[in-house]
Amino acid sequence: MQLFAIKADLLGAGRMEQFLEDHYICIGWPGIGDLQQEQPDETMSLLAKAYGLQGQELADRIQEISLFVYGMSDGDYVLVVDGDIVHVGDIGDYYYVESADTPEDGTCHRRGVTWLKTLAAEDLAAPELVRLLREERVIAWLDRPVDKSTLERWFSGASAAAEAAAPAVLVDAETVQTAIAVLKEALRSEDAERRERAAIAILRYAKQ
């Protein structure tokens, strides 16, 4: 599969909440019609006419649109960068929403997404992911295919690092001693079940 990265802030402010709720991502560029029905040359002509683009800027935008429409495939993965966090999704098919093809909305060119997990950007430490997330393009992609097991290893490693970095919940020594005293008192209880629970708790503490 291929792995892509998209920066949410470059697609318009406040889009991420909508992406997550409605399970899609978009590329913008309203006013150029259904891209499944057009050839790349037609798209370039429409983009130049609608937005006044030319030269290298036009070529760059065509490349982004082509990646979104033709380069991504059902089952590829996407990382959507939203500030300090990254949303991981399984990409679906391209589809066109005519009612959203307005300057005010602009979310007409969409791909469905099944959202899988959310991670802290700083925890994605694999060198390939670091380079990908540092790309300044709207859509960046890993320069080689990657299998699902490799992706899961990268992502699970990030989760493990996040858990390891989480501060431990500390209990002061005085509270611990008080709790042990309560358990010792429970050992003398007339209730056999209570004595058993207290004994188990003390033995577990002793093993730590």
N, C-alpha and C positions, 0 to 999 in steps of 0.2 A: 504494500500500500504506500501511498504518498502522504507526507506530512506537511501541512501548510500552517502559516501563522498570519493572523490578521490583527491589526491594531484598531480596537473599537473606537477610540477617540477620533480616528481619521475618517470614520464613516458617519460622523455626526454626533453631537452631544446627546446624551441620554438614551442611546439606542440599546445599550446592553440589557437593560431590564426587559425591554420588549423582545429582544432576541431569546432570552432565557424563558420568558413566559410563553412565547408562541413557537418556540423551537425552530428558529431559522436564523440565517445570516443574510446580509445583502451587500451589494457592491455600489449602490447609488446609481448615478447617471440616468435619471429619468429623461424621457423625451426622445429616445432612440428606438423604441418599439421592442417587440419580443425577439430576443437574440437567438432563440432556437430557429426562428424563421428567416434569419438573415445570414449572408455570407460575410466573412471578415472584412472584405473590401467595402461592402455596403455599410457595415458598422462604422468603419473608419470615416466614410463619407458623411454619415449621419452625425457622428460625434464632432467632426470638424465644423459642420454647418450649425449644429445646435449650440456649441460651446466656443466656437471661434478658435479651436486648438490647431496647431500646426507644428511641423518639425519634430524635434525630439520629444517635446511634451506630448504631442499627439501619439507618437510611437509608444511612449511609456504607458499612457492610459489604455491604449489598445492592448498592450501586453497584460495589464492587470485584468481587463475585462475578459480577454481570451483565457487567462488562467482560471478565472472564476467560472466561466461558462463551459469551456472545452477541456481545460487542464485538470480540474477536479473530477473525481469519479465517486459514484456511490460506494461507501465503505472506506474512503480515505479519512484521515483524521485532521482536525483543525484545532489550533491553539488560538483562542481569542484573548488578546492582552487587554485587560481592563485595569489600568493603573498598576497597582502592586500585586494583582492577582491574575491568574490565567485560568480560563475555562476550557476544558477539553471536550471536544465533541466528535461524533461520528457523522460524517457528511452524507447527505442524501442527494437527490436529483435537483437539477436546476428547474425552476418554474417561474413564470411571469405572472404578475398580478396587475392587471390593467387598471383597476381602481386606485392603485397606489402610484400610478405613473403620472405624478404631479410634482411641481417644484416644492410644494409644501410637505409632501410625504416623502417621495423619492425612494421608497423601499420596494420598487416594482421587480427588480431582478434579485431573486432569492434562491437559496438552497436550504432544504430542510436539514435540521441538525438534531441528532439524539445526544443530549448533554450527558456526559459520563461522570465528570468530577471537576472540582475546583481546587487549585493549588496556589500556594504562594509563589510568585515569580522567582524570588530569591532561593527557593528550594529546588528549582530545576537546574541541577548542577552539571548534568551531562554536557560536555563541550559542544556537541551538535545542537542541543537545545539552546544553550547560551548564545551561540552565533545566530541561530534562527530568530530568537527574540530580540536581538540587537539590530536586526535589519530595519532600515528606515522606510522601506516600501510599504504600501498599504497591504499588499499580499506578498509574503515571502514563502519560499518552499525549501525543504531539505533537498540537497542535490543528489540524493540517492534514495531508492525505495527502502523501506524499513518494515520488518515483520512485527506482528502484534506482540509477540513475546518480548521483543526488545523495548517496545514502547511501554509495556506494562512494567518492565524492570526499571526503566527511567522514572516512571511516575510513582511506582511503589517506593523507590528509593527516596524520592522527594517526600512522600508521606512519612516514611520512617525518620527522615532527618527532621521533619517538622515536629514529630512526636518527641524525638530525643531532645530537641531544643526547648520543648515546653517546660516551664518552671515546675518543679516538684511542689506538691502541697506539703508544707512542713508543719509538724506539731511540736510544740515546745516540750522539753523534758518533764516539766512539772505536770502537764496534762497527761503525758504517758504514764507517769507514776500513779496518778490518781485513778486512771483507767485500770491499771493492773491491780490496784488495791480493791477496786469494785469487783473485779473478776475473782480475786482471792476470797473475798467475802461470799461471792456466789458459790464457791466451791463447798461452803458449809451449809448451803441451803438444803431444806428438807425435800425440795423438788428435784427429783433425779434428772429430769431433762435439763433443768437449769444448770445443775452441776456439770453435766456432760458438755453443754455448750460453752460454759466458762473454761473448762479444761481444754477443749479444742482451741479456743481463742488464745489461751496462754501458750499452748504448745506451738501454734503458728507463729506467735510473736517471737518465741525463743529460737525458732529456726531462721529468722531474718538476720 
